[in-house]
Amino acid sequence: MKPDLSVNVAGIKMKNPVGVASGTFGYGVEYAELLDLSQLGFITVKGIRKEPCEGNPTPRIWEVPGGMLNAIGLQGPGTEGFIEDYMPFLRTVDVPVIVNIWGTTLNGYVQTAEDLSDVDGIAALEINVSCPNVKEGGSSFGASPKSVFEVVSAVRKTTKLPLITKLAPNVPDIRVFAKAAEEAGSDALAVSNTLPGMAFDIEERRPVLANKTGGLSGSALHPVAVKLVWDAASAVNIPIIGMGGIFEPADAIEFLVAGASAVAVGTANFIDPSTSLRVIDGIEDYMKRHDMDTVSQIAV
């Protein structure tokens, strides 16, 4: 008997638990010719704020052993540009669309949520309180449980859409932050964002990124992210989307064992755009081998 891969995350019905992480898949249309988007569990688009953002100067991506550093700086078209230029395409894909939102002020988050709340085709908002690559906003709002609570609370009052709070990995105890997001009204968590990092050109004796520092993603982050999911799952009763270094089905299954309800493929999309589809097939094979009927049975 074929196992049931469908999951429901915060009221979002997904045909399987595997989606793509914000910032690694553009707005979906960029990958449309490379894989069948309709096979994905969900698509999380690149970060959006109310106003357009140019992002950071180049160079802003650097490969490192076990992963990559990026300092894109949340480049984006703003809510108006996103709605006009990308939502018409995304509505044609039979997959839940999650929009990652951010702001440089608390009101910026609120205004962005207001602009997107009634847009047809948006399944949920992912609140980015953890991007390390912008000088204002992002991780500055995720640096304390109090600020996480304030941001999530403000956005919760603004929209009826499901909210997913994307947490940072570099905090003393992610359980406290996870609980703060849950108590503020977040319907789910995304664990986790990139880890702040840096690399130097030793001949020139200067940072390789124009922004000097960036976010580390890829395989090197995976064991850290798995522990973060495990810890967060012990503290909250809302679902978790696990992400960080998923390149093979086993990587995704680890997150599901640790307590995640779904997973998102990130950096691997740059190397092999079909990674998410391989991961879906691998989870199904795993469930068959272990006589599992539903994804929830994978959790320890």
C-alpha positions, 0 to 999 in steps of 0.5 A: 500500500502506498504511504500517505505523504500529505501533511497539514502544517498550521492549516496549510494542506501539503501533498508531501512534507518537502518544500523549498526554503526562502532565498534559495528558489527565487519566486518559483518562476526561475525554476519552472523549466528545471523541475515540476513545481507541482510536485513540491509540498510548498514553495517559500518565496524570497524575502519581501518587504513593503518597499523594494530593496536593492540588497547588498553590493557584490560579491555577496556569495562565497563557497566554503568547505561544506557550504556557502556564505551569502550576503544577498541582503534580502533584495526584492521588488517590494510588495507591489512588485511581487504581487504584480510580477510574480503572483500571477505565475504562482497562482498557476502552480498547484502548491501552497505559496508561503511568502517570507516577510521582513521589515526594518521597523516593527511597522514595516513588518505590519505594513508588509503583512497588510499588503499581502493579507488579502492577496489570492494565492498566498497560503501563509506568511513566514516572518523573518526575524533571523536574517543576518545579512541586513544592517536593520531588521531581520536578526535584530528583531530575533535577538531577544524573545521579547522582540520576537514576541513583539513582532509576531504579536503585531503581525498576528493582529494584522492578518488572518493568514497562518504565520510561520516564524523563522528563527535564528540558530545563534541564540542561547536557547532556541526553546525560549524563542520558540515559546515566545513565537508560539505565545505571540500567535505564531502557527508554526516555526521555521528552524532555522535560518543561516548561521553568521559567518565570515571568510577572508582572502588571505592574500589581500587580507580582506573579507571576501564578501562586500558586506564583510559577513554573511550567512552560512548554509549547507551541509556544515549547518545540518547537525546544528539545525537538527539539534535546534529542531529537536530542542524547539519541538520539546518546547512548543505544540505548534508544527516545525518546518526543519531546514539546514543542509538537506542534500539527500533524503536522509538529511530530511528524514533526520529532521522528521525524526527530530520532530519536524512536520515538514522540511525545506530544501535550501542551498542544494537548490543551487547545485541540483534543482531536482534535490527536493524531488529526490528527497520526496521519493526518498521519504516515500521509500523510507516509509515503505521500508518501515511500514509507515502509513503517515509522515507523522510516524517518522518522529521518534 
